[in-house]
Amino acid sequence: MSQKYMKVERIEHGTVIDHILPSMAFDVLRVLGLSRDKTMSILVNSHSKKGGRKDILKFEGVELSAEEANLVALVSPKATINIIVGGKVVKKFNAEAPPVVRGILTCSNPNCISNQDEPITTEFRLGKDESHRYVCTYCERDIVDLAKRVSA
């Protein structure tokens, strides 16, 4: 039995986001809002040693801050962030869902004041349970599919 291996160029300095939920890499890119002129590798539905599938993002020359990295948890709560310097992992941590998110998500309630022509910034807070739901501060609507609610 032969195995297939895919080579992806190693980065010297930057960030690798591993264990992204399958097919969510492009949603992670939207959440981060990174410029398209950055050198990046995108692996979608890659094999995971732990079993199953995952996506991986590699950014050359981009070192995400903890705050930026935690935005990844909006669409992939179990993602792992690896900071690479000199070709080696110097820092590794899990993305943590921020308790409050402003100006990134849109409310699914068409009658919410945040969807009107009012000069306000959208704001959502993380629910108290383990369901990874965000709640609109203005209308109390739960947002379930966060990837679809990320404003472009």
KAQUISUL-V369035 format. One record per residue. N is the residue number from 0. RES is the residue in one letter. PSI is psi in degrees with one decimal (none if undefined). OMEGA is omega in radians with two decimals (none if undefined). Layout:
n=N res=RES psi=PSI omega=OMEGA
n=N res=RES psi=PSI omega=OMEGA
This chain:
n=0 res=M psi=128.3 omega=3.12
n=1 res=S psi=146.3 omega=3.11
n=2 res=Q psi=146.4 omega=3.10
n=3 res=K psi=135.9 omega=3.08
n=4 res=Y psi=141.9 omega=3.12
n=5 res=M psi=129.7 omega=3.11
n=6 res=K psi=131.7 omega=3.05
n=7 res=V psi=130.2 omega=-3.08
n=8 res=E psi=134.9 omega=3.13
n=9 res=R psi=149.2 omega=3.12
n=10 res=I psi=149.7 omega=-3.14
n=11 res=E psi=-38.1 omega=-3.12
n=12 res=H psi=123.4 omega=3.14
n=13 res=G psi=-149.6 omega=-3.06
n=14 res=T psi=138.4 omega=3.00
n=15 res=V psi=126.3 omega=3.06
n=16 res=I psi=114.4 omega=-3.05
n=17 res=D psi=164.1 omega=3.09
n=18 res=H psi=34.4 omega=3.02
n=19 res=I psi=140.3 omega=3.10
n=20 res=L psi=143.7 omega=-3.11
n=21 res=P psi=136.6 omega=3.11
n=22 res=S psi=19.4 omega=-3.14
n=23 res=M psi=2.9 omega=-3.08
n=24 res=A psi=-41.0 omega=-3.10
n=25 res=F psi=-29.9 omega=3.03
n=26 res=D psi=-38.1 omega=3.07
n=27 res=V psi=-43.0 omega=3.10
n=28 res=L psi=-42.0 omega=3.12
n=29 res=R psi=-43.2 omega=-3.13
n=30 res=V psi=-41.3 omega=-3.11
n=31 res=L psi=-26.9 omega=3.13
n=32 res=G psi=32.1 omega=-3.13
n=33 res=L psi=145.4 omega=3.14
n=34 res=S psi=145.2 omega=-3.13
n=35 res=R psi=-5.2 omega=3.12
n=36 res=D psi=2.8 omega=3.10
n=37 res=K psi=146.9 omega=3.05
n=38 res=T psi=124.7 omega=-3.12
n=39 res=M psi=154.8 omega=3.00
n=40 res=S psi=137.5 omega=-3.13
n=41 res=I psi=118.0 omega=3.07
n=42 res=L psi=124.4 omega=-3.10
n=43 res=V psi=133.4 omega=-3.14
n=44 res=N psi=41.9 omega=3.11
n=45 res=S psi=153.6 omega=3.11
n=46 res=H psi=139.0 omega=3.09
n=47 res=S psi=136.7 omega=3.10
n=48 res=K psi=-28.2 omega=3.13
n=49 res=K psi=-1.7 omega=-3.11
n=50 res=G psi=148.0 omega=3.13
n=51 res=G psi=-157.9 omega=-3.08
n=52 res=R psi=158.1 omega=3.10
n=53 res=K psi=164.9 omega=2.99
n=54 res=D psi=155.7 omega=3.11
n=55 res=I psi=138.5 omega=3.03
n=56 res=L psi=136.5 omega=3.06
n=57 res=K psi=129.4 omega=-3.14
n=58 res=F psi=117.9 omega=3.07
n=59 res=E psi=132.0 omega=3.07
n=60 res=G psi=13.1 omega=3.13
n=61 res=V psi=118.2 omega=3.06
n=62 res=E psi=108.1 omega=-3.10
n=63 res=L psi=140.7 omega=3.00
n=64 res=S psi=164.8 omega=3.11
n=65 res=A psi=-38.7 omega=3.14
n=66 res=E psi=-45.0 omega=3.10
n=67 res=E psi=-44.0 omega=-3.12
n=68 res=A psi=-36.9 omega=-3.13
n=69 res=N psi=-19.8 omega=3.05
n=70 res=L psi=-25.8 omega=3.11
n=71 res=V psi=-34.9 omega=-3.12
n=72 res=A psi=-15.6 omega=3.07
n=73 res=L psi=-37.0 omega=-3.09
n=74 res=V psi=-13.6 omega=3.12
n=75 res=S psi=83.5 omega=-2.99
n=76 res=P psi=-20.5 omega=-3.09
n=77 res=K psi=15.9 omega=-3.13
n=78 res=A psi=149.7 omega=3.11
n=79 res=T psi=133.6 omega=-3.13
n=80 res=I psi=128.4 omega=3.11
n=81 res=N psi=122.6 omega=3.06
n=82 res=I psi=126.6 omega=-3.06
n=83 res=I psi=129.3 omega=3.04
n=84 res=V psi=128.8 omega=-3.13
n=85 res=G psi=30.1 omega=3.12
n=86 res=G psi=3.5 omega=-3.11
n=87 res=K psi=149.2 omega=3.08
n=88 res=V psi=117.9 omega=3.13
n=89 res=V psi=-16.1 omega=-3.14
n=90 res=K psi=134.2 omega=3.13
n=91 res=K psi=130.4 omega=3.13
n=92 res=F psi=161.3 omega=3.09
n=93 res=N psi=143.4 omega=3.04
n=94 res=A psi=137.1 omega=3.12
n=95 res=E psi=130.8 omega=-3.12
n=96 res=A psi=125.6 omega=3.12
n=97 res=P psi=144.3 omega=-3.12
n=98 res=P psi=-29.3 omega=3.13
n=99 res=V psi=137.4 omega=3.12
n=100 res=V psi=124.9 omega=-3.13
n=101 res=R psi=133.0 omega=2.99
n=102 res=G psi=9.9 omega=-3.10
n=103 res=I psi=-40.1 omega=-3.12
n=104 res=L psi=156.3 omega=3.03
n=105 res=T psi=148.3 omega=-3.12
n=106 res=C psi=141.0 omega=3.14
n=107 res=S psi=-7.7 omega=3.13
n=108 res=N psi=110.2 omega=-3.11
n=109 res=P psi=-21.4 omega=-3.14
n=110 res=N psi=-2.5 omega=3.14
n=111 res=C psi=142.6 omega=-3.13
n=112 res=I psi=-25.7 omega=3.13
n=113 res=S psi=-14.8 omega=3.10
n=114 res=N psi=5.8 omega=3.10
n=115 res=Q psi=-176.7 omega=-3.14
n=116 res=D psi=41.5 omega=3.13
n=117 res=E psi=145.1 omega=-3.14
n=118 res=P psi=65.4 omega=3.13
n=119 res=I psi=157.9 omega=3.09
n=120 res=T psi=135.3 omega=3.11
n=121 res=T psi=148.1 omega=3.14
n=122 res=E psi=131.5 omega=3.13
n=123 res=F psi=145.1 omega=3.08
n=124 res=R psi=147.0 omega=-3.12
n=125 res=L psi=133.2 omega=3.10
n=126 res=G psi=161.0 omega=-3.07
n=127 res=K psi=-15.7 omega=-3.14
n=128 res=D psi=-174.9 omega=-3.09
n=129 res=E psi=13.0 omega=-3.03
n=130 res=S psi=-3.9 omega=3.14
n=131 res=H psi=42.5 omega=3.11
n=132 res=R psi=143.9 omega=3.03
n=133 res=Y psi=147.2 omega=-3.09
n=134 res=V psi=132.2 omega=3.11
n=135 res=C psi=130.6 omega=3.14
n=136 res=T psi=-30.7 omega=-3.03
n=137 res=Y psi=-41.9 omega=-3.05
n=138 res=C psi=-2.8 omega=3.11
n=139 res=E psi=16.2 omega=3.11
n=140 res=R psi=132.5 omega=3.04
n=141 res=D psi=138.4 omega=3.05
n=142 res=I psi=117.2 omega=-3.06
n=143 res=V psi=-58.4 omega=-3.10
n=144 res=D psi=85.7 omega=-3.05
n=145 res=L psi=-35.2 omega=-3.11
n=146 res=A psi=-34.5 omega=-3.14
n=147 res=K psi=-14.5 omega=-3.08
n=148 res=R psi=3.8 omega=3.12
n=149 res=V psi=125.1 omega=-3.14
n=150 res=S psi=140.5 omega=-3.09
n=151 res=A psi=none omega=none
